[in-house]
Amino acid sequence: MTTTPLARQDCAVAVLGGPTAVIDIGGLRIVSDPTFDAAGPHGYLTKTAGPARTEAAVGPVDLVLVSHDLHPDNLDERGRAFALTAPLVLTGPVTASRLGPPAHGLAPWTSHSLPRGDGQGDLTVLAVPAVHGPEDAERDADGNVNCEVTGFVLSGEGLPTLYVSGDNASIRVVAEISRRVPDITAAVLHAGAARVPVKYDGRPLSLDSRRAAAAAAVLGADVVVPAHYDGWAHFSEGFTDLELAFHEAGLSSLLRTAPHGSWVDLRP
């Protein structure tokens, strides 16, 4: 874990490990699902590696995206503290009510716009659904599997349209997002086939590698950056599984990766 500052980019993403990604787009610095704790036990989950960069290396941010707050692999103690110092946190309505200010809740298919740092208009953040487990699993009173999880689509004039999936296991949801937002050009997909034996007969709670490749095909994205496939003991598939799945699907050219904490260009 390094404190070396992460230099600003025009249009790129750096996955820090686990789900945490730094997104520089439209002159804004955005962090999704911040997790900065060191390796160690977190209740029934075990973190096996800390992030590649510290909070100090990330520096000031304009926006934090939180897919959900109830699982420490998506928002740990230091990640929560980091998020609550940001000027704005976008998340789901139930999550926002628990986090408090500066969190703003977005129901699925609602959006929030903020001025771009490059002076070229606004960046629009659209909240999209996610299903954190099998489609046929029992749902809570709000219709969620496991808990409320929110994905996001970022867009703006002259920018790639970027989908950040959050912990979604549903290809049906990906197809609905693609239908409603047909111009997605880049995606950060949470993969890893997360499994917890006591939940849903151990079935995946997030995309497995083959479904990640299928999601890329359904979206029609030109650039796919995988995240949330390592750093925690409950992931059942890793990067080699992703490489194989994309190769077998004939989609290897879409998969863009770099060492954690390094930049990947979001433009085709």
SULTA-V30823 format. One record per residue. N is the residue number from 1. NEAR is the number of other C-alpha atoms within 10 Angstrom. Layout:
BEGIN
n=N near=NEAR
n=N near=NEAR
END
This chain:
BEGIN
n=1 near=15
n=2 near=13
n=3 near=13
n=4 near=11
n=5 near=13
n=6 near=18
n=7 near=11
n=8 near=15
n=9 near=17
n=10 near=17
n=11 near=19
n=12 near=17
n=13 near=25
n=14 near=25
n=15 near=28
n=16 near=27
n=17 near=24
n=18 near=29
n=19 near=27
n=20 near=28
n=21 near=25
n=22 near=23
n=23 near=27
n=24 near=23
n=25 near=25
n=26 near=24
n=27 near=18
n=28 near=20
n=29 near=24
n=30 near=21
n=31 near=25
n=32 near=25
n=33 near=27
n=34 near=30
n=35 near=29
n=36 near=26
n=37 near=19
n=38 near=14
n=39 near=14
n=40 near=13
n=41 near=13
n=42 near=14
n=43 near=8
n=44 near=9
n=45 near=15
n=46 near=16
n=47 near=19
n=48 near=15
n=49 near=17
n=50 near=19
n=51 near=23
n=52 near=20
n=53 near=22
n=54 near=21
n=55 near=17
n=56 near=12
n=57 near=16
n=58 near=20
n=59 near=12
n=60 near=14
n=61 near=19
n=62 near=17
n=63 near=21
n=64 near=26
n=65 near=26
n=66 near=28
n=67 near=29
n=68 near=23
n=69 near=22
n=70 near=15
n=71 near=13
n=72 near=21
n=73 near=25
n=74 near=22
n=75 near=25
n=76 near=20
n=77 near=14
n=78 near=16
n=79 near=21
n=80 near=19
n=81 near=14
n=82 near=19
n=83 near=27
n=84 near=17
n=85 near=14
n=86 near=18
n=87 near=14
n=88 near=19
n=89 near=25
n=90 near=26
n=91 near=29
n=92 near=26
n=93 near=17
n=94 near=18
n=95 near=23
n=96 near=20
n=97 near=13
n=98 near=11
n=99 near=18
n=100 near=12
n=101 near=14
n=102 near=17
n=103 near=25
n=104 near=19
n=105 near=22
n=106 near=22
n=107 near=15
n=108 near=18
n=109 near=14
n=110 near=11
n=111 near=17
n=112 near=15
n=113 near=14
n=114 near=14
n=115 near=14
n=116 near=18
n=117 near=15
n=118 near=12
n=119 near=9
n=120 near=13
n=121 near=14
n=122 near=17
n=123 near=21
n=124 near=19
n=125 near=23
n=126 near=22
n=127 near=25
n=128 near=26
n=129 near=24
n=130 near=28
n=131 near=28
n=132 near=24
n=133 near=27
n=134 near=18
n=135 near=14
n=136 near=8
n=137 near=16
n=138 near=13
n=139 near=13
n=140 near=11
n=141 near=7
n=142 near=9
n=143 near=11
n=144 near=17
n=145 near=21
n=146 near=18
n=147 near=20
n=148 near=22
n=149 near=26
n=150 near=30
n=151 near=26
n=152 near=29
n=153 near=21
n=154 near=21
n=155 near=21
n=156 near=18
n=157 near=12
n=158 near=8
n=159 near=16
n=160 near=23
n=161 near=21
n=162 near=25
n=163 near=28
n=164 near=24
n=165 near=26
n=166 near=30
n=167 near=27
n=168 near=27
n=169 near=27
n=170 near=21
n=171 near=18
n=172 near=14
n=173 near=18
n=174 near=23
n=175 near=17
n=176 near=15
n=177 near=22
n=178 near=18
n=179 near=12
n=180 near=11
n=181 near=14
n=182 near=15
n=183 near=15
n=184 near=20
n=185 near=20
n=186 near=26
n=187 near=26
n=188 near=25
n=189 near=26
n=190 near=26
n=191 near=34
n=192 near=29
n=193 near=26
n=194 near=26
n=195 near=21
n=196 near=18
n=197 near=10
n=198 near=8
n=199 near=13
n=200 near=16
n=201 near=11
n=202 near=12
n=203 near=16
n=204 near=23
n=205 near=25
n=206 near=29
n=207 near=28
n=208 near=25
n=209 near=26
n=210 near=19
n=211 near=19
n=212 near=25
n=213 near=28
n=214 near=20
n=215 near=24
n=216 near=25
n=217 near=17
n=218 near=18
n=219 near=23
n=220 near=18
n=221 near=22
n=222 near=20
n=223 near=24
n=224 near=28
n=225 near=23
n=226 near=21
n=227 near=26
n=228 near=29
n=229 near=28
n=230 near=21
n=231 near=20
n=232 near=22
n=233 near=16
n=234 near=20
n=235 near=21
n=236 near=18
n=237 near=18
n=238 near=18
n=239 near=16
n=240 near=9
n=241 near=16
n=242 near=23
n=243 near=17
n=244 near=16
n=245 near=20
n=246 near=22
n=247 near=15
n=248 near=12
n=249 near=13
n=250 near=12
n=251 near=18
n=252 near=16
n=253 near=11
n=254 near=21
n=255 near=18
n=256 near=15
n=257 near=19
n=258 near=12
n=259 near=12
n=260 near=18
n=261 near=23
n=262 near=17
n=263 near=22
n=264 near=20
n=265 near=17
n=266 near=25
n=267 near=15
n=268 near=11
END
